[in-house]
């Protein structure tokens, strides 16, 4: 069918969106058109759907929440979510369903696809690699994660590892699963910082309460469950003190997790030597979209750990750089909140808000860095500096 629409002077991202939209089947196109405001997706023709979606993308207009209709099948929306995520990445505007329903929301789940699993290839256990990462649900029977070392997407069969759930942190071994040399999880060593064979999920949720547990460190009492600013711009600036602090946390059954942006290859050895149980390292060459996804995934992982009653210490380096990365993902949004997009401020607040006392000895403590340049950032001053206690270790 010859197109009845014509779009002139499209930008490169808009052209990429059009190519993606024109490649969709009619059912996906109808679902997409409904998300973009088409009230009669089953009546209009294919060209009309494309016209509606592209006009909204070109205008840069925010999409309105989708009215919930009786009997609308969930399957239709679940199929379209990956397409919305792709459009979000191309345009830098949040078109995901959660982003539309909750305009302040910042969740953009990474869309990952795998080729066919080939059993004869898996049996050969070719090119094994050690992997680690935080799990995502992919379907009722499948999961995946991004290996934190190599960045490879690792496919996971739920029936092979029934103990695993979304946002668990795992370490294990992966092997090639098809001729495209994609990887599948072959063995699990640890899950949520415990041996997989002995691992048993427990429910021991955090309840808001006043901090009462102190950690003795270098003649100081660090009250756990609070927020602290360390007088250093990088965690590696004072290696001996940081190593000793993390070792002390371990002795007190506290899991230490690091989130560090702008990591150069030459920094890796020093950072690895600090002794974190888990490090989310945002490499200097990573895209802003990768950084945004990794930060949100880490937040979900820590919430999962809190639901199980683990004691946690979060070390977040340079929150201003983290906020700037998220700003780029939402570059079409106005920087109307403390010099940043609403999405960026929300993520930083979500990170800081993870610190709490969970009652009955449970706690999550937040440590972050300080640089004089950060004081020029209104978001950092208001959302980090003023709500954290300054501490000299």
NORRAQUI-V646027 format. One record per residue. RES is the residue in three letters. PSI is psi in whole degrees, -180 to 180 (* if undefined). OMEGA is omega in whole degrees, -180 to 180 (* if undefined). Layout:
RES,PSI,OMEGA
RES,PSI,OMEGA
This chain:
UNK,131,-179
UNK,133,180
UNK,140,177
UNK,1,-178
UNK,157,175
UNK,123,-179
UNK,124,-177
UNK,151,174
UNK,42,178
UNK,142,173
UNK,168,179
UNK,-46,177
UNK,-39,179
UNK,-39,176
UNK,-42,179
UNK,-38,178
UNK,-44,-179
UNK,-43,178
UNK,-44,180
UNK,-46,-176
UNK,-41,-180
UNK,-19,-179
UNK,-7,-174
UNK,151,171
UNK,168,-173
UNK,-36,-178
UNK,-40,176
UNK,-39,-179
UNK,-40,177
UNK,-45,180
UNK,-41,180
UNK,-43,180
UNK,-38,179
UNK,-42,177
UNK,-36,-177
UNK,14,170
UNK,6,178
UNK,118,-177
UNK,-10,-179
UNK,64,-173
UNK,-23,-178
UNK,-9,-177
UNK,-41,-177
UNK,160,180
UNK,169,-176
UNK,-47,-179
UNK,-35,180
UNK,-41,178
UNK,-47,-179
UNK,-41,180
UNK,-44,-178
UNK,-48,-177
UNK,-46,-177
UNK,-36,179
UNK,-40,179
UNK,-42,-180
UNK,-44,-179
UNK,-39,-178
UNK,-23,-177
UNK,11,-177
UNK,140,174
UNK,141,178
UNK,146,180
UNK,152,177
UNK,143,-177
UNK,125,177
UNK,136,-179
UNK,125,-179
UNK,145,177
UNK,132,172
UNK,0,179
UNK,124,-175
UNK,135,178
UNK,-33,-176
UNK,-37,-178
UNK,-47,-179
UNK,-36,180
UNK,-33,178
UNK,-31,-174
UNK,-14,-175
UNK,-40,178
UNK,-37,178
UNK,-42,178
UNK,-38,178
UNK,-40,178
UNK,-44,178
UNK,-36,178
UNK,-43,-179
UNK,-37,-180
UNK,-44,-172
UNK,-21,-174
UNK,12,179
UNK,141,-174
UNK,101,176
UNK,7,-179
UNK,156,-176
UNK,-43,-180
UNK,-37,179
UNK,-34,179
UNK,-45,-178
UNK,-35,179
UNK,89,-168
UNK,-28,178
UNK,-11,-174
UNK,156,-174
UNK,14,-175
UNK,123,175
UNK,92,-178
UNK,131,-178
UNK,133,178
UNK,117,-178
UNK,132,177
UNK,150,180
UNK,151,173
UNK,178,-176
UNK,136,174
UNK,132,180
UNK,109,-174
UNK,-38,-179
UNK,-28,177
UNK,-42,-179
UNK,-41,-177
UNK,-25,-179
UNK,-15,179
UNK,55,-176
UNK,145,173
UNK,55,-179
UNK,143,177
UNK,149,173
UNK,132,-174
UNK,161,174
UNK,151,179
UNK,178,-179
UNK,130,-172
UNK,144,170
UNK,148,168
UNK,139,175
UNK,-40,177
UNK,-173,180
UNK,-27,-176
UNK,-2,-173
UNK,151,173
UNK,176,172
UNK,166,171
UNK,163,177
UNK,120,180
UNK,126,-174
UNK,-15,179
UNK,-51,-174
UNK,-19,-176
UNK,0,-180
UNK,144,173
UNK,126,-177
UNK,123,-179
UNK,141,-178
UNK,129,174
UNK,124,-177
UNK,-37,-177
UNK,-21,177
UNK,-28,-177
UNK,74,-173
UNK,-16,-180
UNK,-17,-172
UNK,143,177
UNK,165,-180
UNK,137,178
UNK,13,165
UNK,146,172
UNK,126,-176
UNK,156,167
UNK,150,-178
UNK,-157,-178
UNK,140,179
UNK,151,179
UNK,163,178
UNK,139,-175
UNK,-4,178
UNK,178,-177
UNK,-17,176
UNK,1,179
UNK,35,170
UNK,156,-172
UNK,148,175
UNK,145,179
UNK,126,-176
UNK,-29,-178
UNK,145,178
UNK,129,178
UNK,-53,-179
UNK,155,173
UNK,127,-179
UNK,44,172
UNK,22,177
UNK,154,178
UNK,131,-174
UNK,-41,-177
UNK,-32,-178
UNK,-3,-173
UNK,132,174
UNK,125,180
UNK,137,177
UNK,156,175
UNK,116,-178
UNK,67,-168
UNK,152,176
UNK,139,171
UNK,135,-178
UNK,124,177
UNK,171,-178
UNK,135,179
UNK,139,-178
UNK,-10,-177
UNK,128,180
UNK,148,176
UNK,125,178
UNK,123,179
UNK,117,178
UNK,54,178
UNK,20,176
UNK,150,173
UNK,110,178
UNK,114,-180
UNK,118,-176
UNK,146,-178
UNK,5,179
UNK,-175,-177
UNK,133,-176
UNK,143,171
UNK,123,177
UNK,142,-177
UNK,64,179
UNK,147,-180
UNK,-20,177
UNK,146,179
UNK,-23,-180
UNK,-1,-180
UNK,-29,179
UNK,76,-170
UNK,-49,-174
UNK,-44,-180
UNK,-43,-180
UNK,-44,178
UNK,-44,-179
UNK,-39,179
UNK,-46,-180
UNK,-40,176
UNK,-40,178
UNK,-40,177
UNK,-45,179
UNK,-41,180
UNK,-23,179
UNK,23,176
UNK,42,176
UNK,128,178
UNK,129,-179
UNK,121,-177
UNK,131,-179
UNK,141,173
UNK,111,-172
UNK,123,179
UNK,170,174
UNK,42,-178
UNK,123,175
UNK,157,179
UNK,-37,-178
UNK,-13,179
UNK,-17,-168
UNK,-46,-175
UNK,-45,179
UNK,-45,-179
UNK,-44,179
UNK,-32,-177
UNK,-10,-179
UNK,-29,175
UNK,18,177
UNK,146,174
UNK,-32,-179
UNK,133,179
UNK,122,170
UNK,102,-176
UNK,118,178
UNK,105,-174
UNK,153,-177
UNK,-34,-176
UNK,-4,-180
UNK,149,177
UNK,161,177
UNK,-33,179
UNK,-41,177
UNK,-42,180
UNK,-45,179
UNK,-45,-180
UNK,-43,-179
UNK,-41,-180
UNK,-47,-180
UNK,-37,178
UNK,-40,179
UNK,-41,178
UNK,-45,178
UNK,-38,179
UNK,-44,-179
UNK,-38,175
UNK,-38,177
UNK,-44,179
UNK,-36,177
UNK,-34,178
UNK,-19,179
UNK,0,175
UNK,18,180
UNK,148,171
UNK,131,-170
UNK,145,169
UNK,122,-179
UNK,128,179
UNK,108,-177
UNK,117,-180
UNK,134,171
UNK,64,-179
UNK,-24,179
UNK,-41,177
UNK,-38,177
UNK,-45,-180
UNK,-39,179
UNK,-37,178
UNK,-42,-180
UNK,-37,175
UNK,-41,-179
UNK,-39,178
UNK,-36,-179
UNK,42,-173
UNK,-20,178
UNK,-9,177
UNK,150,-180
UNK,138,175
UNK,73,-171
UNK,-3,-176
UNK,101,178
UNK,37,177
UNK,6,-180
UNK,168,172
UNK,156,178
UNK,-36,-180
UNK,-45,-178
UNK,-44,-180
UNK,-39,-180
UNK,-41,-180
UNK,-46,180
UNK,-42,178
UNK,-37,178
UNK,-40,177
UNK,-50,-178
UNK,-37,-177
UNK,-10,177
UNK,-25,180
UNK,125,179
UNK,160,169
UNK,129,-176
UNK,5,-179
UNK,151,177
UNK,42,174
UNK,-1,180
UNK,141,-180
UNK,151,172
UNK,126,-176
UNK,140,-175
UNK,126,175
UNK,136,177
UNK,173,-175
UNK,170,-180
UNK,135,173
UNK,141,-178
UNK,-35,-180
UNK,-27,-180
UNK,-26,-177
UNK,-11,174
UNK,-7,-179
UNK,115,-175
UNK,-38,179
UNK,-46,-180
UNK,-45,-179
UNK,-47,-175
UNK,-42,-171
UNK,-13,-180
UNK,-62,-172
UNK,-43,-175
UNK,-12,-178
UNK,3,179
UNK,152,177
UNK,131,178
UNK,134,-176
UNK,136,178
UNK,118,-178
UNK,*,*
